[in-house]
Each structure stands twice: as structure tokens, then as C-alpha cells.
Amino acid sequence: MSILTGGIHTHTPTLSVIDPRGLAVRVVAYCRSVETEEPEERINRSAYDAMGRLIEQWDPRLWSLSAEDAATPANLTNAYSLSGKVLGSTSVDAGKRVNLFGDGDQLVQTWDSRGSERWVEYDDLLRPLAIFEQGEGDVARCTERHGYADAGADFAAHNQCGQLIRHDDPAGTLTVDDYALTGGVLEQTQRFLSALESPDWPQGLPERDVLLEPMEQAATSATYFNPLGDVLEQIDAKGNRQLFDYTVDGQLLASHLQLSGQVTPQTLVSAIAYSAYVQVEQETAGNGVVSTLTYRPEDGRLIRLQARHGTEAALQDLHYEYDPVGNVLSIEDAALPIRYFANQRVEPVKRYDYDSLYQLIEATGWEAGAASRGPGFNRFDDPGAVANYHQTYRYDAGGNLLELVHVGPQNHSRKLTAARYSNRCLLEQNGRPPTEEEIAAAFDGNGNLLDLQPGQAMSWDLRNQLCEVRPVERENADDDLELYLYDGDGMRQRKVRTTQTNARSLISEVRYLPGLEIRTHEGTGEVLQVICVQAGRSAMQVLHWETAPPSGIANNQYRYNLTDHLGSSSLELDSEAQVISQETYHPFGSTAWFAGRSEVEASYKTVRYSGKEQDTTGLYYYGFRYYAPWLQRWINPDPAGTLDGPNVYRMVSNSPLTFKDEQGYEPVRVMFDKKDIEGYASIFASISEGLSTQGVSPAETLFILVGRSPLVLGAYIEQMGLRTANLQISGLAGGKEITSMSDLSASEKKNRFDFLDRSLGEKTSHDIRAAVVIDTGVTGSSAYAAYSLIKEYYHEQELAIVTKMAIISNRIGDKRFSDEEQKYLHHEHNVLRESPLRLEERGVKRYLKIGLFQVDKGLAYVDKFDYKRVDVGDVPNDIDVDKKHQLEMMMSHALKKHGAAPSPQRAKHPGQLTLGKVSVEKYNRKNEGYFSRFSRSLSFNF
């Protein structure tokens, strides 16, 4: 297997075609999976309107097809309002959607390809009051109502004034009984619907309460925070207490659990030790198992994960190898022996290989003699009967995994056929590929798959959430059913399964509450509490039976998980560190081998691949979507759109060892690595030193980011506790001169003041003594123009604010350029003239390379806005608050991992900056594709 061998990766650059506005209209990649083959050109095509907004997008498959078939549609087509909102979109995968917005840019009404309609009623503060939905041919239903507290004394006593205090949603009613001063929910009560049908919430409270279960069945949970918002204690609906300890810098140190009725808490994890970059290096579980993690010092990648109980042999000892870009090449579990079975030598090593686009194309490992092929999971493997396997994967140009060939104890293959004009795919049956008509009939208008397997129907609610699966359909009797109910945020609250026997229907149910699952089974009478706790790196579960536990299992069973780098549960251990179950997985999540000490005991394992719950249907529940591991793809389009590219069914960019998905939105990999943070820290240190040299304190400075290029640096500055503002203008490069205030007409002057007030007014507080304009450029002309604009604005406002600029450029002091070419760089008010950038550092070099070539737009949360439009009264769009929050989340995560100012490393090649061997477009494409991976706030609330 290659380790980025020259053969596969030679002559496979990523190229961008940029229009005069700086927009990438084509991105060309080259795909090769076999060394002796010529690379295949893959063109992603984008079209923009006059305002620079994306209106059409093609993936390489459909763009190539359009050359010979004029009827080929774009993967995505958007139409915008004058204010920049998407009024309508057409996706070949997800169907059509039409949006109607109100005067305050609030979403008022939507229609989709299934004929569904949804509308929202707001109060005068534009808070949602009610949500109505209507399917095609159905009557309208009120599916949600929101209630808010007024300014009364009783509400004030519980910090509820103006807050949401009651939310009626499709699963039931949530009331928030108490808020913390910081806004955290201190106490909440969940009541479920008495019926499983979708509700039609009436307006009156008494009428709504009639639809709910009796108050005695209400579930109240409480959470307590410290002043920084960290959770100190959580009490679930059954009275079980989770307690958390923290280090001085706010990292988790230990967690404990006190079961209801017990006097003393049980420690679940303790002595968590962190590196200087806030990576967990060691932790001790409550059963005495010590997990030790070792990272490669040059890049922070995990290279060893070991778990051991006392002086006994290691329970887990994973060794990782990577290629230079971070793809996992091999994982060896040194805790397992080399085994021999059926004339094979079976090593405990998994190996992986990738094509030039970093898609997984080959995997080897070991599995049971009868590895899982489909959705059912109903076997227990002989721990000694293992054999080697070899899998290969073939993709089309759109990223659809069309063929998996498995060579092992039981050879098999899976082939899918993609629709001609979309990424909707179906399995071939008995060697016969499906027709276009069959593929079209297998999905609804919004791209939701309608059959789990032939004869197993799936139903979807009007929010494109899976609401029903029929695993067994009968002609002359009732079907087996599994129903799902969700709250207003789209999170699953109930799972109800009905199975038919000769005598009766048996119902089993799971209710999901904060920190707790309540599982009941009508047939056995079982009532089980599953207390879910995050214990360091891994989640653990405690099983408490309110009824008699199964034979051979003690009540209050603590089940500790040992996981791999993806969070997949590899071993379950009890309180004595004895193995309950072991499991290994194929790359895309199907079970390769599963064994344990008791089939009954192991049957209570529900959390498996990637730390997600697997339902009896075989589907993995991720939060916003369901994943079918036997198909290696999602069963419906990404609700977040094209965050992971035009193919909205693709799983983790076809790289399941390098990426994971947290909630069913998009792949997760740390966006900012150590080198990035080195660059931000070094550049900001240079700016701070330059300010200090000129007698300016950073704490009293407003850092003004010009346009979009420096927004990532701005996120770093904000994390340092300092203040930033954004001047949303572009087109200043090339020595453009801003018209002086004195030469403006009265209306133009007012327009400019309105624009600058909008950009800076609220940020210019009384304690601001200075402002520094930050821009990334070559000559610094755009930074100087913005500096002049702001300096004159403050002067006209009679504000005693010192104005400076920080021009991030590699040309300062470069003798190859004349004084005229460097006049702005050497300006007395450029703070980086006095404290130049440390160009010898690798992080600074990366920042400059990304910034100077103007490709780091994936992280921007503002639109381009030409400076010429300022004085005529045009108003730029508001910042995208979701994207800004996501950027802040990613930056916060990176700083926790790497520290705020990691020790800088010298660049290996500190020469002149060119595109060189580093694919800047790949960096940008990664940014655009993986923007919101750390955000837990992304939801489609209306």
C-alpha cells in the first residue's frame, strides 16, 4: 500500500479558476487510484450572480455529463431575494424548496417537493409563537407552540423574564422552570404525549394539557453550573446525581455518579491529565483501568492508545500510523495475539489505502467467519474463529460508493447504481441494476429513501425525519413497527417498537431524557434505567433495573467503554475490569466481529460504531440523520445542505478512518491544527508588540477586520478576550482612493456615516483608546484606504481614538521591491513596520500563503461588499451569526487542544512564498466543506 507514493499522487494538483471578483468558478482535482493509470480530471463548477452569490453548482459527474447531455441539471440551483436570502432552491437530491421571509428577515413560510407547507407565527419581538404544518392533501396542524415569561415578580425570581418557559412540540411538552443568571437551564420538566400520533396543539393551555400524559409521569431534571457555565451537577428524572470536578483552567478532572437512594457517589473517572496542548494524556476509570494516550510531538496526532488494569496485560493497545496529510494507514492492537485459524495467520492489524482524493479504496483486517452483510444484528461470534478480510471500494466522480468487494471467509460484493441526474442510489438485486424508474420510485420528492430493504417500508414526517419503519410486513395481519418521535430541535425523544406474536402485540419503548434513558418492555415487564455519563474520553452506562434484572446480571451494572479514535466502542468492561463484550468494525461501520462472556449481557449493548446507538433496524442514529452501514451512506439528504459538498448522501467524505460525523451533518476533523494556531499566535504577538511600541494597549484597542480575509485571525483575537469589529468592504486594492468627507454631498456623507456607525458604532465603547485596521494583502493599499476611512470617521465624530493599521504582508523590508511599492508597508502607522512578522516560522508562512492567494473564504461569515456602494446608501448583509458562532467554536476547540500560543516552529522551506507543493485550494476546499463541525447549535428552527 502506498504512503502518498509518488505514483498515485504525481501530477494530481488541485487547481482553481478565479473570476475577477475572487470567486472560484471551477475547482479541478485529479483522481488516481492505481499507480499505472492516468489521473482522471474532476471539475467542480460553480456559477454566481452579479452580487457574488452562488446560484448553480455542479459536481464532477454532472458537469462532465452536461457536456454531452444538455438536459443535465446542476446539483444545486438557488434564487435570492434582494436582501440576499435564499428564496428558492432546487437540489437534484433533496428536491425543491421555496422560502418566504418577513420584514425582519424571519422565515415565515416554506414549501417543498412533497407538497408540504410550513408556516410560523411570531410575536412583536419576532419570537416564534406557533408552527403549523400541512402535508399534501392533509389538514393543517399546529405542531409547535412557544410560551414566554413576562416581567412579573414570580418569573424574575427564577430568571425567566423574556425566556422560553413552555415548548409544545411533536413529542410532548417541555417546561423550563428555572434559569441561571448565565442563561443555562437549571430545571426542566418533560411531559410526553399520551398518544403516538402527531399532535395538533390547541391555543389554550388546559386543552394542550389534555393531550399529555398525567402529571405523575412528568420527568423533571436539574442542572447546576459554576459562574463560568461549567456543569457541576446534574440530577436526572429518577434522582441519579452526576457530579463533575474541573482543573483550574476549566478542564474536566473527574466525574462521579450517585445513584438514587445511595449515600456515597461512585467515581467514574479521575486523575485526568492533560498535555500543554490540552490533549488527554492519561485518565483512570472507576474500575481501575488506566488509559494512556501518546501523541506525536511534531503534529499532535495520536500514535498510541493503551488501557491497562494494574499490572495485568493490556486490555487495549492501539498503535496508529498516518500518511503525511493525516490519513490513517494502519491500526495495530498489540493487546491481541497473532492467531491461526483455517490455515491463516491472523494479525491484529488493520491497514488502509487511499486514492489521490484521499478516499478510502482498500482495507484489510480480521473478522469473524460470518461477518455482517446487512441490517440485522443477531449473532454472537466464536472468539477463536477469525480470519483475514480484504475490501476494495469503487466510487464514481460524484463521490457515490458504487461497489464494495469483500474477500474473506464469505466472499460477497455490494453494487449500487446511481440515478443519471442525481446521487440517489439503489442496490443491485440478483445482479440486475435498477432502472431509472425504479430509483425514482424508491425515494420521495425530498430524497428520503422509502424502503430499508425490499418489503421493509420507511415513512418520513413533514420535517424529513424518519418516523416509522416496518421491519416485517404481513398481508393478512398487522405489521411489526418501529416509531420515532422528535422534539422541536429534531432530537429523538421516544422510540416505540411493536412486534406481533401469535397471541398478542408486544410493545417496547425507549424514552430519552437528559442523562437518562428509560427502557420498558411490555412482554417481559422489564423497566430499565440506563444512566448515560460522559466519563472522560468515553461515555459509559449504568444499568439500573426497577424490576428484577436478567439472570446472571447484577443490578446497578457499571459498563465502562474502551473506544478507538473514532469513539467506536471496542470493549465493554464491568466494575472489576472484566470484559463484558468486544467488537471490531469494518471501515464503514458494519460489525466485523462481536463476542462476550454472555449473550444476554452483551445484548444490552446499544452504543457501537462511532459512539452512536444502533437500532434493531440496523440503522445508526446520529441525531439529525440515520446511517445505513451496509449501504455505506445516509438514507436521506443532509439537512444542513451541501456543507460536505454536492453529494448529500456521502458518508464522511468517503474517508471513514480519518473523519467521523457527530450529528449527521458533516465530517469532523480538527479544522485548525497546531501550525495554524502557531501562525495566529505569532501574528497577533507581532501586532501587539507594534501597538506597545507606539504606546497603545491591546486591551484598550478595537481590532477592525477589513473584508473577509482576516476573519479567522479575528476569531483568535476574540478568544483572547479582546474586541473586534468588521468593516465589510472590498475592492480597495490597487491604490483605490476613498473620497474625502469634505468632497461628499450631504446625502453621501450621511450614507457613509450610517455605514460606519453600523460597522463600528456599537463596538466603539467609552474605554476604547485606539483602533487598528487589520488586512491581509501584498502592498497594503487596501489596508491604507480602510485606515484613512476610519481615521476620518473618528475625527468627524470628535473621538480621541488613535488609529493604526496592521498590514499582514511578506513584503515588508523585502529589498526586491522599491520604496514606492512598499510605501504603505513602511507607513509610520503600520504597527507591523516596527515589529515585523516572523517569516521564518511555519505558522506565519502558512497564514500568508493562505491569505495572500485569497482562497481562505470558506471561513468567512460576511459577504463581499464593494466600497463604491458605501456612499450611495447600499447596506451590506448582516453577518451570518451561525457561521460566526461555528468559527468561534472551532477556534475555541483548537485553543483548548493546542494552547493559545504554542511554541513556534521554524519553516522547513522559508523562501519566497509561492503555491509550491502546498495545495492552497485543498486547504480552502477543506474549510468550505467542514465549516460547522464543532457547532452543536445548528438546527432548522423556524
N, C-alpha and C positions, 0 to 999 in steps of 0.2 A: 504494500500500500504506500502511496506517496505521502510525503510530508512537504506539501507545497513544492513538489518536484518541478524542475524546470519544464518538463514535457507537458504537463497538464496546464500549467499557468503561464507558459511563454506566449507572448503576444495576445494576452487576454486583458487588455486595459478596460477601464470604464471611461467613456467619453461623453461629454455634454456639448450640446449645441445651444448657445445662449443668444437670445434675441437682444436688440439694443436696450431693452428695459431691464436686462439682467435676469430674465426668466428662462429656465431650461425648457426648451420646446421639444428636444429629443435627448434621451439618455441611451447610449448604446453600450451594451455589455456583450461579452463574448463567452459562450458556454462551451466547455470541452470536458468530457468525462473519460475519454480514452486517449492515452498519450499520443497514439499514432494518427488520430483523426484531426481534421482541420476544425478550428473553433467555429461555432455557429453564432451568427450575429443575432442579437436580441435587442430590438428597438422598442423603448417605451416612448410613446408620442403624447404630447400634451398641447392643447390649444387654449389660448387666453383671449379675453375680450380686451377692449381698449383701456379698461381700468386695471388690467393685470390680474383678473380673476380667472380661475380655472373653469373653462366651460366644456371641454371634452378631454377624455383621457382614454388611451388605448394601451393594452398590454402587448407584448411582442407577438403573441399568437394572432390576435385580431388585427393588429396593424399589418402584419405580413399577409393575412388573408384579404385585407381590404385592397391590396394591390391587384388581385385577380377577381375579386368579387365586390362590386360596387355597393351591394346591399349590406355589407358588413357594418354593423353599428359600432360606435365607441363603447368601451366598457362602462363609462360613466359620462353623462351629459347633465350640466347644471344650467339653470336660468336664474338670474339675480334680480332683486329689487333695486331701486335707485340707491337705497341705503346699504346695499351690499349683502343683504340676507338672501339665502338660497330659497327662492320661491318654488322651484320645481326641480326634481332630479329624476333621471331615468338611468337605471342600472340594468345591465343585461342579466345580472344575477339576482338582485334584490327588488327588481320591478320599479314601478313609478311611484313618486310621492310628490304631493303638492302641499305647500305650506302657505298659510295666511297669517300675517303678523299685524299687531295693533300699532297704535301711535307710539307706544313706548318700546317698540321692537319686541314685545312679548308675543310668543307663539299662541295664536288664537284658535286655529283650526287646521286640520290635516286630513288628506285623503290618500289612499294607497291603491295598489293594483288589485287588491281583493275586493274593492268596493267598500272598504271600511272607512268610516268617518269618525273623527275625534275632535271635540272642541272643549275649550276651557273657559270658565267664568272667573273673573278677577275682582278683587275689591279695589277701592280707590288708591291703595298703595301698591297695586299690581301684584298682590299676593294671590295665588290660586285659591279659589273657594270651592270649585266643583269641577270635575272632569266627566264628560259624557262620551259614550262610545256607541256606535251603531254599525253592525255588520250589514252587508248587502242583503236586503230582504227581511231584516230583523227590525224590531222596535228599538228605540234608543234607550240606553240605560245610564244611570249615574253610577259610575264605577268608583269614584273617589269624592270625598268631601273633606275640607280642611277647616279647622276651627282655631282661632287665635285669641289670646288673652288680651283684655283691655288693661287700663291703668289702675284698676281697683286695688285696694289695700291688700286683699287676700292674695291676689296674683303677685303683687310686689313682694310679699313675704316669701314667695317661692321663686323669685327672679323670672317670672313667667310673662311679664308685660311685653306685649308685642310678639311673643313667641308662639309657635305652633303648639297647641295643647291637646288637640284631638285630630286624628287622621283615620278616616274610614276608607279602607282600600279593598281590593278584591279578596283578601284573605281574612279580614276582620277589622278590628278597631284597635289602634294604638293610642293611649293617652299618656302624655308626659306630665308627671305630677310635680316635678321639681327640677330646676335648672341650677347649675353652679354659676358663680359670678363670671367665669370664663366662657360660659355658654354650653358647657358639657351637660349631658343629661344625667341627673342624679338618680331619678326614679321614674320608671315607666311601667305601664301595665298593658298587657296584650290580651285581648279577648278575641276568640275565633268565631267564625260564622257557625250557626247551628246546622246549616245545610251546606252542601258542597257546590251548589250552583253559583254562577256569577251573580253578585248582588245588584240590586237597583236601589241605591241609597236614597231614602226619602229625606226631606229637608228637616223635619222635626227630630229632635234628639230622642224623645220617647219612642217614636216609630223606628228609629235606627236601632235602638237597644233591643227591640223585639227580634231583630234578625240575628242577634248574638247568643252565644251560649250563656247559661246562668252565671251570675257574678261569682258564684263559688268556684267556678272553673277558671277564673281570671288568673293570669300569670304575671306577678309583679317582680321586677328585677331592679337592683340598685347598684350604682357605681359611685365610687368616691375618688377624688382627684387631689393631687398636690397643687400648689399655686402655679406650677408650670404646665399643668394639664396632663401629667402622667397619671395613669390609673394606679391607685394604691390598693383598692379593694373592690371586688365585685361579688355581689350576692345574687345568686340566680333564683329562679322562681320556686325552687324547692328548699331554699335556705342554705345551700352549699356556698362557702366563702372561699374566694380566691384572693390571695394576698401577694403583693409584689414589693420587692426591695430594689433600690437603684443605687448606682455608684454616684459619686459627687458630680460627675458630668452628665448624669441622666441616663446612663445605660443600665439595662436590666442586670441585676446582680443575682437575684434569687426569686423563686416563686413557690408558693405554698398553697395547700388546699385543706380546708377544714370542712369535712362532710357534716351535713345537718345532724345534730344530736351528738357529735363528738366534741370533746373539750379541747384537744390539742391539735393544731394544724400539722399536716404531714408535708415535709419539704419535698418538692418535686424536682427542683434543680437548684443548684447553689454553686458558689465559687466560680462564677463565670468570669473568665479572664480575657481581656482584650489586648490587641496589639496597639501600637501607636496610631495605626490607621483604623482603629475601632473594628477590626475583624476579630471574631470569636476565635481564641486560640485554645481554650480549654473550658470544660464545664463538667460538673458532677451531677448525675441524675440521682433521684431519690432512692434508687435501688443500688447505689454504689458504683454504677458504671461511669467511668471517666472517658469522655470523648476529647480527643486531642486533634487539632487541625494545624497543618503546616502549609505555609504559603510560600510561593517563590518570591524572593525579595525584590527582584527586578520589575515585576509587574503585578504582584499581589494575587496571582492565580493559585487556587487550591491545588496542591500536589499530593497531599496525603490526608486521609480521614480515618482515624483509628479509634476504636471503642474497646475498652478492656475493663474487666471486673477484678479488682485486686491484682494478684499475681497470676491469675489464670490466663490461659491462652486468649488471644484477642478474639473478640466476637465479630469485629468488623475491622478490616484494614485495607482501605481502598487507596490505590495509587493511580494518579492521573497523569497522562501525557497529553500535550497540546501541540498543534502546529503554530507557526509564528503569529497567526491572526486570532488565535484563541479557540479554534475548533478542537473538540475533544477527540484525540486519536485513539486512546486506549484507557481502559479502566481495569485494573487487576485487584482482586480481593485476596490479599495474601493470607487472610484468616482461613481460607478454604484450601483443602489439599488438592493435589493433582489426582484425578480419579481415572479409573479404567473401566470401561463398560462397552460391551458389544464390539470388542476388538478396536476400540478407540481410546486414545489418550485425551482426556478432557481437562484442559487447563482452565482455571478460574479467571480467564481474561476475556474481555470484550474489546474488539477492535473495530475502527470505523474509518471510512474513506469518503472523500467529498469531491464534487466536480469544481470547476473554476468559479462557479457562483456560490460555492460553499453549501450546496445542497447535498444531503447525505445520499450516497449512491451505493454503498456497500457496508455490510455489518456482519461480524462473526461473533459467536459467543456459545453459550451452552444452554440447554433447555431439557425439559422432561421428554419422555418418549412419546407423549401425545400432547403437544403444545396446543394452546388455544387457537382456534381458527375463526370463531365468530363471537356473537354477543353473549352466549351462555357462559356462565362460570359455575360449574357444578362438579368439579373433580378435585381430588386430593392426590398428589403425586408421590410415587415411591422415591424417597430421598436418594436412593442409590442408583436409580435408573435414569441416568443423564447421558446426553450425547451432544456432540457439536452441531451447530447450525450455521448456515451461511445465507444471508439475504441480500438481494440486489434490488435496486429501485430505479424506475424509469419515469421521467417527467416530460410533459410537453412544454412548449415555450411559454405557456401561461402559468406554469407552476403547479399544474394538476399532476398528482402522483397516479399515473395510469397503470403501472404494473409493478407488482411485488412478486418476486420469485424466491421461494423458500426451499432450501435444500437442507434436509435434516432427517431425523428418524421417520418422519412422514412428509414426503415432498408434496408441495402444493404451490399454487400461484393464485393471485387475485388480479383481475384485469378490470379496469373501469374504462368507460367510453365517455368522452366529454361532448356536450352539445356543440354544434357547429358555431353558434353565435354566443355562447356563454360558457361559464365554468361549471355549470350544473352537470354532474356525472352520475352514472349508474353502473353497477356491477354487471359484468357479462354473466349470463346464465347458461351453463352447459356448453360453454364455448361459443355461444351466439351473442354478438354485441347488440345492445339495444338500439332501436331505431330512434330517429329524431322525435317521432310522435310519442314513443314510449318514455323518452326522457322528459318531454314537456308534460306528460300526464303524471309523472312521478313527483312533481313539485307544484306548489300553489303559486299564485301570481307574485308573491313576495319572496319566492325562492326557498320556502320551507319544504323539506323532504316529507313525503306523505306516508311512506312505509318504512318501518325499521328493517324488516325483512319481508319477502313476499308473504302476504297473508297476515302481517302484523301492522295494523294501521296506526298512524300517529295523527293527533289533532293539535291545532295551534289556536291560541286565543288572538284577540284583535291587536295585541301588542307584540305578536310574533314570538310568544313564549310557548314552549311545549306544555300543553295542559293535559294530554291524555295519550297513553299508549295501550294498545290492545295486544298483549303478547300471545294470547290464544283466542282465536275467533271460531265460533261454533254456529252452524246453520240453524239448529233447532233448539238452542239453549243460550243462556246468557254468556257473554264473553268474559274472559279474565280482563281486568282493567288495572291500570296504574294512573292515578290522577295527581296533578301537581297544582298547588295554589301559591300565588306570589303576593308580596306586599307592593306598596306603591313605588318602591325603588327597584322593583324587579327581582328581589331576592326571594328564594323559595322559603315558604313558611310551613307548608304541610305536604306530605306525601302519603297517599292513601292507596293501598293495593287490595283489590278484591279478587279472590280466586274461588272458582266453583268446584265443589266436590259432589259426590253422588247424593249427599244428604243435605248440604246447605252451602251458603256463601260464607267464606271466611274473610274477615277484614283485618288487615294490619296497617298501622299508621305510624308515621313519624312526625312530630311537631318540633320545629326549630325555634329555639329561644336563645337569648344572649347567654353564651357559655353552657348551654344545656340542650340536649335532645331528649324528648320523651317518646319512647317506642312502646307501642302496645300491640298485642296480637289476640284477636278475638277467639281464635281456635284453642290456643293453649292457656289463655288467661294471663299471659305474661305482661307485666308492666315494668319497664326498664328505664332507668335514668342513665343517660350517657353524658357525663360531665366532661366537657371539652376544655382543655387547658393548653395554652402555649407555654411550654416548658423549655426555654432556651431556643436552640436551633429547631427543635421539632415539636410538633403537637403531640399531646398524649391524651388518653381517655381513661376515665374511671367508670366502671360498670357497677351500678347500684340497682339491685332488683327490689322493687316494692313487694313483689311476690317471691315465691321460692325460686332460687337460682337453679339453672340446669344441673343435672347430676354431674359431679366431678369438678364443678367450678364454685369457688368460694365467693360469697357476696363481697361487694366493695373491691372488685378486682382492679388493680392498677396495671395499665397496659402502656409500657414505655416503647416508643418507636425509635429505631435507628434508621436514619434516612441517608440517601445519597445526595449529590449536589443539586439534584432537581427537586428534592423534597419527597421523592418516592419512598414509601415505607418498605424497607428491606427486611428488617427483623422486628418482631414484637417480643418484648421481654416482660416478665412479671416482676413483682416486688423483690424477688430473690435473684433477679437477673437470669432466670431460666427462660429458655426460648419457648414462646407460645407458637409463633409461626415464622416462616421465612418465605420470601417471594423475590423472584427476579423478573425482569420485564424485557421484552423486545424493544427496539428503539422507539417505536411509535406507540408504546403503551400496552400492548397485549401481554398477558401473563405468559412467561416462558417456563416458570417452574414455581410450584407452590407446595409447601409441606409444613407440618407442625406436629405437636405432640398429641393433639386430639382434634378430630374433625368438628365436633360440636363447638369446642372452644375457638378454633380458628374460624368458624362460620360467623362469629361476631365481628370479624374484621371487615370494616366498610371503607376505610381510607386506604388507598393504594397508590396508583401511579400519580406522580406529581403532587402527592398530598391531597388528592381530591377523592370525593365519595363516588363509589361505583354503585349504581342502582342494579336491581335484579334484571333489568333490561339489557345490561352490559354497557349502557351509556355512562360516561363520566360527567358529573355535574360540576361545572366550573363557576357558576354564579350568574352569568348572563347568557351562557350557551351550553349545549351538550355536545360532547365529543364522542365519536364512534371509533374506538381504536382499531377495529377490524377493517374500517374504511380508510384510516389514517387522515380523516378530515372531519370538519364540523358538519352538523346536519342542517344548518341554516346559515344565512349570511351574517357577517359581523355587524352587530347593531351599532358599532361605532363608525361604520363606513369603511373607507379604504386606508385606515391607519397602517395596515400591514400590506399595502399595495392593492392593485386592482382585483386580485383573486381573493374574494371574501370568504372562501371555504377552506383555504390553505391553512394547515396546522404549522405554527411556529416557523414559518419561512422554510419549511422542509429541512430544518436543521434541529432535530429534537434532542440532541445531546448538548447543544450549545445554548439553546433558548428554552424557556418554559413560558407558560401563559398563566397569569394569576387569576383572571376573572372571566376569560372567554372573549377578551377584547383584542389582544395583540401580544406578540412575543415579548419576553422580558430579558433584557441583558443590561448590565450596568451601563448607562449612557456615557457617563464621564469617568474615564479611568484615571489612574494616578498621574499620567502625563498631562492630561487636561487640567487637573487641579493644580499641578505644579505651575502650569502656564498662567492660570488666573491669579494664583497667589503671587507669582513673581511680577506680573504686570501691575497688579494693584499695589504691590510694595513699591515699585518704581514711581507710580503716580503719587502715593502717599509721601514718599521721600521728597519728590519735587514740590509738593504743596508745602511741606515743612520747611524746605529751603527758602521758599518765598513767604514764610511766616503765616501759613494757613493751616488750621487744624482740620483733619478729615472729619472729626465729629461735628464740626460746625459748617460742613460743606454739603451742598446739594450736587450730586453727580448726575449730569444730564447726558443721556444716551441719545445720539443722533441717529435717526433711522432705525434699521433693523440689525445691522452688523454687530454692535456691541451688547446686544441684549443678554447674551449668556454671561458675559463679564458682569453686567448689571445684576444678574441673579446672584452671582458670587458676592458682590458688594453688599447687596441687601442681606445676605446671610451673615455678613459681618456686623449687622446691626446699624448700618448707615443708610442714608436716604438717597433715593434715585428718582429721576423723572425721565420721561421720554419725549423727545422733540421729533414728532412724526413727519419729517420732511425728507425728501430725496431729490436727486438731480442737481446737487450743489457742486459736484466735482468739475474739474476743468477750469477753475478760476471764475466761476459764476459770481457775479456781484449782486448783493442784495440792495434794493433801492433804499436809500436813506429815509428815515421817518419824515424828515423835513421836506422831501420831494413827493410825499404821498398826498393824495386828496383826503378830505375829511373822512369819507366813507372807507377808503382803503386803509387809513390809519386805524379806524375803528375795527375793521376786519382783522388787521394784524394783531391788535391788542386782544381782541376776543380769542383769536387762535392761541396766542401765547398765554393768556390767562387760563385757557382750557388746559394747556400743556403743563404750565408751571405754577399757576396761581396758588392752588391748594398746597403745593409742595414747598412753597417759599414761606416758611413759618418765621416767627419773630427771632428765633435763635440761629437762623442761617446767616452766616457771615461771608460765605464765599460760594461760588458756583464754578464747577469745572465741566467743560464740554468735552465729551469723550467720543471719538470716532476712529474707525479703522480705515486707513487709506494709504495711498502711495506718496502723494505730495503734501497732503494736509489741507488742500484748498477747501474741501467741503467742511472740515472742522473749523477752519478760519471763518468761513461765511456764516456758519451757525453761531460761532463765538461773537461775531460782530452783531448779529441779530439780537442775541440775548443781552449783550452788554448795553446796546442802545435801549432795549426794553427796560432794563433795570434803571438806567439813567433817567428815562422819561417818567418812570414811576417814583423817582427820587428815593430809591432804595440804596442804602450804603452797602452794596454787596460787591465784593471783589470778584471779577470774572476772569477765569483762566481756561485753558484748553489742554487736553492730553491727546496728542496725535499719535496713534499706535501705528508706527511705520518702521520698516527696516532700513530706511534711507538716511536717518539722522547721522550726520558725520561721515557718510559714505563719500569718499573723495572721487568716486567715478561720476558724481553728479555735481553740477555747477551750483554756485551760490543762489542763482536765480531759481533753479529747480528746487532748492531747499529753503527758500525764504520763509515759508510758513513753518517748516520744521524747526528752524532756528529762531523763530519769533520769541521775543522776551517773555511772553505769557504762555508759551508751551512748557508745561511743567516737566515734560519728558526731555527737554533740552538740557536741564540741569542734572537730571538723574535718568540717563538713557536706559533703554531696555537691555536686559541681559541676553543678548542674542546667542550666546554660547549655550544656553540652556535648552534642553529638548522641548520642554513645555511651551516656552516662548516661541520657539521655531514652529511648533505645530499651530499655535494660535495665529501667528502671522500667515502661515500658509493657507489656513482655512479662511481667515479674514480677508487677505489681500485678493484672493481669487473670487471673492463674493459668492461663495456657494453655500455658506452656512445659514441658509434661510429656513431650514426645517424647524428651527427652534424659535423662529420669530412669532411674536404674538401681536404684531401690528402690521397693517398693510402699507405698501408704498404710497407716498403722498407727495406729489410734486410741489416744490417750493413756490412755483409760479401761481399756485391756486390759493396761497395764503391770503393775499391782499384782495382777492376778488370775493372773498367770503365763503369759499368752499370749506366744508368741515370734514376732517378725516373720520373714518370709522372709529368707534371705541375699541380699546384693546380687547382682545379675546381673553376674558378672565379665566376661562377653563384652561387655555394653553399656558397662560402666565402661572396659574396655580400648579400645573403639571411641571413646568420648568422649575419652579421653586421646590417641588417635591423631589425631583431628580437631583437638583443641586444639594439639597439637604441630605439626601441619601449618600451622595458621593462624599460629602464632607465628613459624614459620620464614618464612612469606610476608610477614607484616606487621610483625614485630618484637614484642617483649614489651610495649613501651609507646609506640605510635605517637603522634605529636603530635596532641593532641585538637583537634577542630573544633567550633566553636560551632554550636548547633542553629539551623536557619533559623526555626523557629517555637517559641520557648522558653516558650510559655504553659502554661496548665493542661493536665495530661495527660488526654486522653480517647482513645477509639478513633480519632477523627478520620478522616483519609484513609488511614491505615496499616492494612492488614489484618493484625491480630494473629493471627487464625485461620490466614491463609495462612502466616504465619511458623511457627506451631505445626504445621500440616499438613506443611510442608516438613521440619521437624525429625523428625516421626514417620516420614515416608516415606524420608528419606535418612540414617538414623541411622548406619549402619556403613560409610559409603563408603570410609573410608581404612583399614579393618581388613583385613589380609591373613591374619588368624588364624581368620576364620570358616570352620568346616568342620563336617561332621557325623561327627565321630569318636565311636566308642562304646567 
